[in-house]
Amino acid sequence: MTTVSPSPQGQMVPRSQSGGRQLVTCMDPRINIDFLLQELKLTSSTSYIIRNAGGRAKEALRSVAVSQKFLGTNEVYIVHHTDCGMANNSEEGMRKAFYKKEDLARTVMVNKMEFLPIRTTNYTESVLNDVDLVTYHPLLESTKVAGYIYNISTDGKDSVQQVYP
């Protein structure tokens, strides 16, 4: 499920203060959100933060569209990260992990879900795919889109690399 965190206190950010920015990223707790916001020159009080498995734009589209139409946002920052658990998977492989042979109702439910794996460890490619989705989606008008890769480091020195534009 996608969650939208408008501010650290969980209170709605007034439209006039929203700054028109949305950040779509993964729910992985290794992403230091304060560091990421600092690197992108955003703040938690002026940005809508949307987190989901893999940081996939397709799952966030409804939230992005609603935020643009009703809250006045027009900038979307898409951030995928290295060592993502959604990477190098297939839709079919992820479905199989949820199947239970003896439970037909569960199988039907799983088949209706879209897991949206990244399918590769080429994070530039996955970010650019999501950038294209947002850029050309008919419900998202006049959207400025930027794409980044958050590099998770084992030595505590994470970094953020811009890959679009």
N, C-alpha and C positions, 0 to 999 in steps of 0.2 A: 504494500500500500504506500502511496506517495504521501508524504507529510509536508506541509507548508509551515515554516517557522518564521513569522513576520518579525519577531524580535526575541531576544533572549528571555524576556519575561513572559512571553506567550501572549502579549497584548497586540491587538491590531495596530499597525503603523498607520497614522492618518494619511489619507491620499496626498495631501500637500507635502508630506515629509518623505514619501516613499522613494523619491529620487528616480523613479522609473526603472528600477533595476531588479532583475531576478537572477538568482544563482541556482543552477541545476547541477547537483553533484551526487556522489554515492553516499549511502548511509554508513559506510565503513567507519568505525570509530577511530581508526588510525589517521584519518584526515583531521588535521588540526584546523578547525574552522576559523579560529581567530587569526592564525597565520595565513590561511588562504585568503580571507577577506583583506588582510593587510597587503598581501602581494597583489591583489586585484584592485587595490585602492577603493575598496568598498567598506561599509560599516554594517553591523548587524541592525542598527536602528534605521537605516535607510535602504535596506535590501530585503527582498523576499527570498528566503532560502528554501529550496525544494530538494529533498533528499529521497532517493529510492535505490533499490538494488541495481548497481551498475551505473547510477547517475544517468539513466537513459532518458533522452528527450521525449521519446514517444510516450512513455508512461506519464511524463510531466505535462503533456500538451494541454490537457483540460485545465490544469492549474495556471499554466502560462496564459492561455486564452482568456480565462476569467480575470486574471490579474490585469491583463492589458485592457480588456473591455471595461472593467468596473473600478480599477484602482489606478489606471493611468500609466502603467509601466510600458516601456518600449525597448528595453535593453535586456538581452538574455546572455548570460555567461554560462557556457557548458564546460564542465570540468570532469574528466575521467582521470583515473589514477592507476599507477603501476601496481603490479601484484594484486589485481582485482580478482575476487572470487568468481565474478561473472565472466571473466575472460577465458578464451579457449574452450568454450562450451558450445553445444548446439541446442537448438530448441528441442529436438527429439531426445537428446541425452538428458536434458533437464526434466522433461516430462517423465521419462522412464524412472527417474529417481523418486517420483511421487506416486507412481502406479502401485496398486495392490491388486494382484491377480484376482482375488476373491471378491473384490469390491467394485462392481460395475458402476455404481453411482459416483464413486470417487474418480474412476477413469473418465467418465463423462465430464465431470467438473474440471479435472486436470486438462482435458482436451480443449476446453473452452478458454483456458487461461493462456496468456502470452507471456512467456518468461523473459524475453528480450535479452538473451545472452550477447556478449560482445563478440564471440566467435573467433577472436584473434588476440594476439598480444601486441599487435601494431596499434597502439593507442591513438596515434595520429589519425589513422584511418577511421577508427571508431568515433573520434571526436568530429572529424569532418563529415561523416555520415549523419551525425546528429545535427551538426550545423546546417547541412543541406535541408534536413527535415524541417527545422524551425524556419529557415530562410524562405522556403518555398511553400509553406503550409498556407492554404487559402484563408484560414481564420486569423492568421497572425499578420497584421498589416503594419508596414513601416517599422519593422523590427530590426534593431541593430544587434548583430550576433557576434560573439567572440568565443573562441574555443581554446582550452588549455589542458595540459596534462600536469597532474599533481604527482610528483615523484616522491614516493614513500621511501625514506632512507632507513637503514638499520642503525645508523650512527646518530640519529636524531637531527640530521641536517636536511630536512625535507626541502624541496624546491618546486617551483611552478614554472612551466615553460609554455609560452603562447604559441599556438600552432595555427590560429586563424583570428583575424586576418593577418 
